[in-house]
Amino acid sequence: MRKIPKPLGQVFKFFSSLKLTVVLLSLALALTFFGTLAQVEIGLFEVQQKYFQSMGIILHKQPIPKPEGGTWFTLVIPLAGGYLLGKLLLLNLVAGFVSRFKWTPNKVGIYISHLGLILLLLGQWFTEMLQVESNIRFEEGQSRNYSESFRDFELAFIRPAADGEEEQHVAISEKALRRTGEGKVYSQESLPYDIKVLRHFSNATLTNAVPAEREGFVSAGKNFAPQGKPEVFSMDEINVPAYELELLDKSTGQPQGKYVVSAELLRQPVVTSDTPMQIHMRFTRYYKPFTLHLVDFRHDKFVGTETPRNFSSLVQLVNHETGENRAVNIRMNSPLRYNGEAYFQASFERGNPRVTVLQVVRNPSWLVPYISCTMMTTGLLIQFLIHLSKFVSKQMARHSNARPETSTATARA
């Protein structure tokens, strides 16, 4: 081990220990095993968030079944979260690299390979932190300058277009409203009123209500009330949140009406606003500095079957900032890469052959895995060539030393 200052010696000794590596890998194996079992109860999406994207300790509840049915008891197993294990493994790798390896030209390949592995772990963490996935759904002839989230929602206040101006949107993350809590007030500088959260439902549907029992509610809130549903966790289902809100005048604090907001409702007018305004719960939008216009969508199938053979979307890309106006054909395995994002041909609408769905991925660290794998491969190749050259040199030296002895023996004979 390299000489390390005494105060840090014990710390480095612990974090660079191979025993710690074995323990962490064993914990990762246990997390993967029990996380897979948990998918039966709470689904893949929830397992990813609770188990593999956690920085803390998870208490996994594993029922022990009886042979004849039912369960004997439920075993509670503490597990380290995926993020926690990943960061400890990264720290263990870096500490081992710093404390064990001494710089020698003969080990340059090992250094490069270890740096590539460290970069790979960092790249995965960057991807988890920075990657944003969304989609664009539009029909032939339509244009979009935004993409939408798959699962996240936002509360939007919209000022309709007037006198040739574009619509103005002020959006509040649904997560921010959820963190505010029932009975609390959320304030947004861009709005003339504050928002008081009366009731919140993580997953809900709307039911008919009696207007006489909906005192103070306006717009859709007069006739509809949210009814909570069990949360869903499968990848092909989403939780649709609903809120009962009250708008308060920002200057006086006086109530300005109660509203029910849900993604099941269309835009509602804000009846107490001095200027025309609408309120709407929708999927989170990510606006672009350009517009995509869907010219043509093709969905080819294998003859005589319903099996997809090829998807392709011909779009017109218009960017007024750069002056671009060009046609782009987005096909399967041939995405559009533009403005730091990748646009993939993802799906289509079965009931309408003119509707396409593009998946939009923003991942600033998408090149990191390629770079790290190249570094590890290069390092291993360099180390192999170093050992190969040493082996060849030894063999040549051995043969050169053996030749004079053979010549002498022949002369004596």
C-alpha positions as CSV (number, residue, x, y, z in Angstrom):
1,M,0.0,0.0,0.0
2,R,1.2,3.5,-0.8
3,K,2.3,5.7,2.0
4,I,-0.7,7.7,3.2
5,P,-0.8,10.3,5.9
6,K,-1.6,8.6,9.3
7,P,-4.9,10.4,9.9
8,L,-6.2,9.1,6.6
9,G,-4.5,5.7,6.8
10,Q,-7.3,3.9,8.7
11,V,-10.0,5.5,6.5
12,F,-8.2,4.4,3.3
13,K,-7.5,1.0,4.7
14,F,-11.3,0.5,5.4
15,F,-12.6,1.8,2.1
16,S,-9.9,0.2,0.0
17,S,-10.4,-3.2,1.6
18,L,-11.2,-6.2,-0.7
19,K,-13.4,-7.5,2.1
20,L,-15.6,-4.4,1.8
21,T,-15.8,-5.1,-2.0
22,V,-17.0,-8.6,-1.3
23,V,-19.6,-7.3,1.2
24,L,-20.9,-4.6,-1.1
25,L,-21.2,-7.0,-4.1
26,S,-23.0,-9.5,-1.8
27,L,-25.4,-6.7,-0.7
28,A,-26.0,-5.8,-4.4
29,L,-26.8,-9.4,-5.2
30,A,-29.3,-9.5,-2.3
31,L,-30.9,-6.2,-3.4
32,T,-31.3,-7.6,-6.9
33,F,-32.8,-10.8,-5.7
34,F,-35.3,-9.4,-3.3
35,G,-36.1,-6.4,-5.6
36,T,-37.0,-8.9,-8.3
37,L,-39.3,-10.7,-5.8
38,A,-40.9,-7.3,-4.9
39,Q,-41.9,-6.7,-8.5
40,V,-44.7,-9.2,-8.0
41,E,-46.4,-7.0,-5.4
42,I,-45.5,-3.4,-6.4
43,G,-44.4,-3.6,-10.0
44,L,-41.1,-2.8,-11.8
45,F,-41.5,1.0,-11.8
46,E,-42.0,1.3,-8.1
47,V,-39.2,-1.2,-7.4
48,Q,-36.8,1.0,-9.4
49,Q,-37.7,4.0,-7.3
50,K,-37.9,2.4,-3.9
51,Y,-35.1,-0.2,-4.1
52,F,-32.6,0.7,-6.9
53,Q,-32.8,4.5,-6.7
54,S,-32.7,4.8,-3.0
55,M,-29.9,6.3,-0.9
56,G,-31.1,4.7,2.4
57,I,-32.0,1.4,3.9
58,I,-35.1,-0.4,2.6
59,L,-37.1,-2.7,4.9
60,H,-38.2,-5.5,2.5
61,K,-41.2,-7.5,3.7
62,Q,-41.0,-11.1,2.4
63,P,-44.0,-13.3,3.2
64,I,-43.1,-17.0,3.9
65,P,-45.8,-19.1,2.3
66,K,-47.5,-22.2,3.6
67,P,-47.6,-25.3,1.4
68,E,-51.4,-25.4,1.7
69,G,-51.8,-21.7,1.0
70,G,-51.5,-18.5,2.9
71,T,-48.4,-17.4,4.8
72,W,-46.6,-18.5,7.9
73,F,-45.3,-15.0,8.7
74,T,-43.7,-12.0,7.1
75,L,-39.9,-11.7,7.3
76,V,-38.5,-8.1,7.4
77,I,-35.2,-7.9,5.7
78,P,-33.1,-4.7,5.7
79,L,-31.5,-3.9,2.4
80,A,-29.1,-1.2,1.3
81,G,-30.5,1.0,-1.5
82,G,-29.0,0.9,-5.0
83,Y,-27.7,4.4,-5.0
84,L,-26.1,3.9,-1.7
85,L,-24.4,0.7,-2.8
86,G,-23.3,2.3,-6.1
87,K,-21.6,5.2,-4.3
88,L,-19.9,3.0,-1.8
89,L,-18.6,0.7,-4.6
90,L,-17.3,3.7,-6.4
91,L,-15.6,5.0,-3.3
92,N,-14.1,1.5,-2.7
93,L,-12.8,1.4,-6.2
94,V,-11.2,4.8,-6.1
95,A,-9.7,4.2,-2.7
96,G,-8.2,0.9,-3.8
97,F,-6.8,2.5,-7.0
98,V,-5.1,5.3,-5.0
99,S,-3.8,3.2,-2.2
100,R,-2.6,0.0,-4.0
101,F,-1.2,1.0,-7.3
102,K,2.2,2.5,-7.8
103,W,3.0,4.2,-11.1
104,T,5.1,1.9,-13.3
105,P,5.1,1.7,-17.1
106,N,4.4,-2.0,-16.9
107,K,1.0,-1.4,-15.3
108,V,-0.2,1.4,-17.6
109,G,-2.9,-0.8,-19.0
110,I,-4.3,-1.6,-15.6
111,Y,-4.4,2.1,-14.8
112,I,-6.4,2.9,-17.9
113,S,-8.8,0.0,-17.3
114,H,-9.5,1.1,-13.8
115,L,-10.0,4.7,-14.8
116,G,-12.5,3.4,-17.5
117,L,-14.4,1.4,-14.8
118,I,-14.5,4.5,-12.5
119,L,-15.8,6.6,-15.4
120,L,-18.5,3.9,-16.2
121,L,-19.8,4.1,-12.7
122,L,-19.8,7.9,-12.7
123,G,-21.5,7.9,-16.1
124,Q,-24.3,5.7,-14.8
125,W,-24.8,8.1,-11.9
126,F,-24.8,11.1,-14.2
127,T,-27.4,9.4,-16.4
128,E,-29.7,8.8,-13.5
129,M,-29.4,12.4,-12.4
130,L,-29.5,14.1,-15.8
131,Q,-31.5,11.9,-18.2
132,V,-35.0,13.1,-19.1
133,E,-37.4,11.0,-21.1
134,S,-40.5,12.2,-22.7
135,N,-42.6,11.7,-25.8
136,I,-44.3,13.6,-28.7
137,R,-47.7,12.4,-29.9
138,F,-49.1,14.1,-32.9
139,E,-51.2,13.4,-36.0
140,E,-50.3,14.0,-39.6
141,G,-50.7,17.8,-40.3
142,Q,-50.1,18.7,-36.6
143,S,-47.1,20.6,-35.2
144,R,-45.4,20.4,-31.8
145,N,-42.8,22.6,-30.1
146,Y,-42.8,20.5,-26.9
147,S,-42.6,17.0,-25.6
148,E,-44.5,15.5,-22.6
149,S,-43.5,13.4,-19.7
150,F,-44.7,9.8,-19.4
151,R,-45.7,9.9,-15.7
152,D,-45.1,13.4,-14.2
153,F,-47.8,16.0,-14.1
154,E,-48.0,19.8,-13.7
155,L,-50.6,22.4,-13.0
156,A,-50.7,24.9,-15.8
157,F,-52.3,28.4,-15.7
158,I,-52.8,29.5,-19.3
159,R,-53.5,32.9,-20.7
160,P,-55.2,32.3,-24.1
161,A,-53.7,33.9,-27.3
162,A,-55.1,37.4,-28.2
163,D,-54.3,39.9,-30.9
164,G,-51.8,37.6,-32.7
165,E,-49.9,36.8,-29.5
166,E,-49.0,33.3,-28.4
167,E,-50.5,31.6,-25.4
168,Q,-48.7,32.2,-22.1
169,H,-48.2,29.3,-19.7
170,V,-47.2,29.3,-16.1
171,A,-46.6,25.7,-14.9
172,I,-46.3,24.4,-11.3
173,S,-44.9,20.9,-10.8
174,E,-47.4,18.5,-9.3
175,K,-44.6,17.3,-7.0
176,A,-44.3,20.8,-5.6
177,L,-48.1,20.8,-4.8
178,R,-47.8,17.4,-3.2
179,R,-44.9,18.6,-1.0
180,T,-46.9,21.6,0.1
181,G,-49.4,19.3,1.8
182,E,-53.1,19.6,2.5
183,G,-54.2,22.8,4.2
184,K,-51.0,24.6,3.2
185,V,-50.5,27.5,0.7
186,Y,-48.3,27.4,-2.3
187,S,-47.1,30.8,-3.7
188,Q,-45.9,31.5,-7.3
189,E,-44.6,34.9,-8.1
190,S,-45.9,34.7,-11.7
191,L,-49.5,34.4,-10.6
192,P,-51.8,37.0,-9.1
193,Y,-53.0,34.6,-6.4
194,D,-51.8,31.9,-4.1
195,I,-52.9,28.2,-4.2
196,K,-54.3,26.5,-1.1
197,V,-54.3,22.7,-1.3
198,L,-57.6,21.5,0.2
199,R,-57.3,17.8,-0.7
200,H,-54.8,15.6,-2.6
201,F,-55.3,12.2,-4.2
202,S,-52.2,10.3,-5.5
203,N,-54.5,8.4,-7.9
204,A,-58.1,9.2,-8.5
205,T,-61.0,9.2,-10.8
206,L,-63.8,11.8,-11.1
207,T,-67.4,11.0,-10.0
208,N,-70.6,13.0,-10.5
209,A,-71.4,15.3,-7.6
210,V,-74.5,17.2,-6.5
211,P,-73.9,21.0,-7.1
212,A,-75.8,21.9,-3.9
213,E,-73.2,20.0,-1.9
214,R,-70.2,21.7,-3.6
215,E,-70.3,25.0,-1.9
216,G,-67.6,27.4,-3.1
217,F,-66.6,25.3,-6.1
218,V,-66.7,26.7,-9.5
219,S,-66.2,25.4,-13.1
220,A,-66.0,21.6,-13.2
221,G,-65.8,21.5,-9.4
222,K,-69.6,22.1,-9.2
223,N,-70.4,18.8,-10.9
224,F,-67.4,16.6,-10.3
225,A,-65.5,15.4,-7.2
226,P,-62.4,13.3,-7.1
227,Q,-62.6,9.8,-5.7
228,G,-59.4,8.1,-4.6
229,K,-58.2,4.8,-6.1
230,P,-55.4,2.4,-5.2
231,E,-52.1,3.4,-6.6
232,V,-50.8,1.3,-9.5
233,F,-47.2,0.4,-10.1
234,S,-46.9,-1.5,-13.4
235,M,-44.9,0.0,-16.3
236,D,-48.0,0.2,-18.5
237,E,-50.2,2.0,-15.9
238,I,-49.9,5.5,-14.4
239,N,-51.3,7.2,-11.3
240,V,-53.5,10.1,-12.2
241,P,-53.4,12.7,-9.4
242,A,-56.3,15.0,-8.5
243,Y,-56.6,18.0,-6.3
244,E,-59.2,20.2,-4.7
245,L,-57.6,23.7,-4.7
246,E,-58.6,27.2,-3.5
247,L,-57.3,30.3,-5.2
248,L,-56.5,33.2,-2.8
249,D,-56.0,36.8,-3.7
250,K,-52.3,37.4,-3.3
251,S,-52.7,40.9,-1.9
252,T,-55.8,40.4,0.4
253,G,-55.8,36.7,1.0
254,Q,-59.5,36.5,0.2
255,P,-60.8,33.3,-1.4
256,Q,-61.3,33.5,-5.2
257,G,-63.0,30.2,-5.7
258,K,-62.4,26.4,-5.3
259,Y,-61.4,24.2,-8.2
260,V,-61.1,20.5,-9.0
261,V,-58.1,19.7,-11.2
262,S,-57.2,16.4,-12.8
263,A,-55.8,15.2,-16.1
264,E,-59.2,13.7,-16.8
265,L,-60.6,17.3,-17.2
266,L,-60.1,19.7,-20.0
267,R,-59.0,23.3,-19.5
268,Q,-61.3,25.2,-17.1
269,P,-61.8,29.0,-17.0
270,V,-60.6,30.9,-13.9
271,V,-63.8,32.7,-13.3
272,T,-62.6,35.2,-10.8
273,S,-59.6,36.4,-12.8
274,D,-59.6,40.0,-14.2
275,T,-57.9,38.7,-17.4
276,P,-59.0,35.6,-19.3
277,M,-57.1,32.6,-17.8
278,Q,-57.5,28.9,-17.7
279,I,-56.4,26.2,-15.3
280,H,-55.4,22.7,-16.4
281,M,-53.7,19.6,-14.9
282,R,-51.6,18.0,-17.6
283,F,-48.5,15.9,-18.3
284,T,-45.3,17.9,-17.7
285,R,-44.2,19.7,-20.8
286,Y,-40.6,20.3,-22.1
287,Y,-40.7,23.2,-24.6
288,K,-38.2,23.3,-27.5
289,P,-36.7,26.3,-29.4
290,F,-38.0,24.7,-32.7
291,T,-41.1,23.1,-34.1
292,L,-41.7,19.6,-35.6
293,H,-44.5,19.3,-38.2
294,L,-45.6,15.7,-39.0
295,V,-45.8,15.4,-42.8
296,D,-46.3,11.7,-43.1
297,F,-46.4,8.6,-40.9
298,R,-45.8,5.2,-42.3
299,H,-46.5,1.9,-40.5
300,D,-45.5,-1.0,-42.7
301,K,-46.4,-4.6,-41.8
302,F,-45.2,-8.0,-42.9
303,V,-47.5,-9.2,-45.7
304,G,-50.5,-11.2,-44.3
305,T,-49.7,-10.4,-40.6
306,E,-50.1,-7.6,-38.1
307,T,-46.4,-7.8,-37.2
308,P,-44.7,-4.3,-37.6
309,R,-42.0,-4.3,-40.3
310,N,-41.1,-0.6,-40.3
311,F,-42.2,2.6,-38.6
312,S,-41.2,6.0,-40.0
313,S,-42.2,9.6,-39.4
314,L,-41.4,12.3,-42.0
315,V,-41.2,15.6,-40.1
316,Q,-40.4,19.1,-41.1
317,L,-38.0,20.7,-38.6
318,V,-38.4,24.5,-38.4
319,N,-36.0,26.5,-36.2
320,H,-36.4,30.3,-36.6
321,E,-33.4,31.0,-34.4
322,T,-31.0,29.2,-36.8
323,G,-33.0,29.6,-40.0
324,E,-33.3,25.8,-40.4
325,N,-36.3,24.5,-42.4
326,R,-35.6,20.9,-43.5
327,A,-37.3,17.5,-43.8
328,V,-36.2,14.7,-41.6
329,N,-37.2,11.0,-41.8
330,I,-37.2,9.4,-38.3
331,R,-37.1,5.6,-38.7
332,M,-36.6,2.6,-36.4
333,N,-33.0,2.5,-35.3
334,S,-32.4,5.8,-37.1
335,P,-33.2,8.6,-34.7
336,L,-33.0,12.3,-35.1
337,R,-30.2,13.8,-32.9
338,Y,-30.8,17.5,-32.5
339,N,-30.3,20.2,-29.8
340,G,-28.8,17.7,-27.4
341,E,-31.7,15.3,-27.7
342,A,-32.4,12.0,-29.5
343,Y,-35.9,11.5,-31.2
344,F,-36.7,7.9,-31.6
345,Q,-39.6,6.3,-33.6
346,A,-41.3,4.7,-30.6
347,S,-44.9,3.7,-31.2
348,F,-48.1,4.5,-32.9
349,E,-51.9,4.7,-32.1
350,R,-53.6,1.5,-33.0
351,G,-57.0,3.2,-33.5
352,N,-55.6,5.9,-35.8
353,P,-52.9,5.0,-38.4
354,R,-52.1,8.7,-38.9
355,V,-50.8,9.2,-35.3
356,T,-47.2,8.6,-34.4
357,V,-45.4,8.7,-31.0
358,L,-41.8,9.8,-30.8
359,Q,-39.7,9.1,-27.7
360,V,-37.5,12.0,-26.8
361,V,-34.3,11.4,-24.7
362,R,-32.1,14.1,-23.3
363,N,-29.0,12.5,-21.8
364,P,-25.9,14.8,-21.6
365,S,-23.7,11.9,-20.6
366,W,-24.7,9.5,-23.3
367,L,-21.1,9.3,-24.6
368,V,-19.6,8.4,-21.3
369,P,-20.4,4.6,-21.5
370,Y,-18.8,4.4,-24.9
371,I,-15.7,6.3,-23.7
372,S,-15.3,4.2,-20.6
373,C,-15.7,0.9,-22.5
374,T,-13.2,2.0,-25.0
375,M,-10.8,2.9,-22.2
376,M,-11.2,-0.5,-20.5
377,T,-10.7,-2.4,-23.7
378,T,-7.7,-0.3,-24.6
379,G,-6.2,-0.8,-21.2
380,L,-6.7,-4.6,-21.3
381,L,-5.2,-4.7,-24.8
382,I,-2.2,-2.6,-23.8
383,Q,-1.6,-4.8,-20.7
384,F,-1.9,-8.0,-22.8
385,L,0.6,-6.6,-25.3
386,I,3.1,-5.7,-22.5
387,H,3.0,-9.2,-21.1
388,L,3.1,-10.7,-24.6
389,S,6.2,-8.6,-25.5
390,K,7.9,-9.8,-22.2
391,F,7.1,-13.4,-23.0
392,V,8.4,-13.1,-26.5
393,S,11.6,-11.4,-25.3
394,K,12.2,-14.2,-22.7
395,Q,11.6,-16.9,-25.3
396,M,14.0,-15.3,-27.8
397,A,16.7,-14.8,-25.1
398,R,16.3,-18.5,-24.1
399,H,16.8,-19.7,-27.7
400,S,19.7,-17.4,-28.3
401,N,21.5,-18.8,-25.2
402,A,20.8,-22.4,-26.2
403,R,22.4,-22.1,-29.7
404,P,26.1,-21.8,-28.7
405,E,25.8,-25.0,-26.6
406,T,24.3,-26.9,-29.5
407,S,27.1,-25.8,-31.8
408,T,29.8,-26.8,-29.3
409,A,28.3,-30.2,-28.8
410,T,28.2,-30.8,-32.6
411,A,31.8,-29.8,-33.0
412,R,33.0,-32.3,-30.4
413,A,31.0,-35.0,-32.1
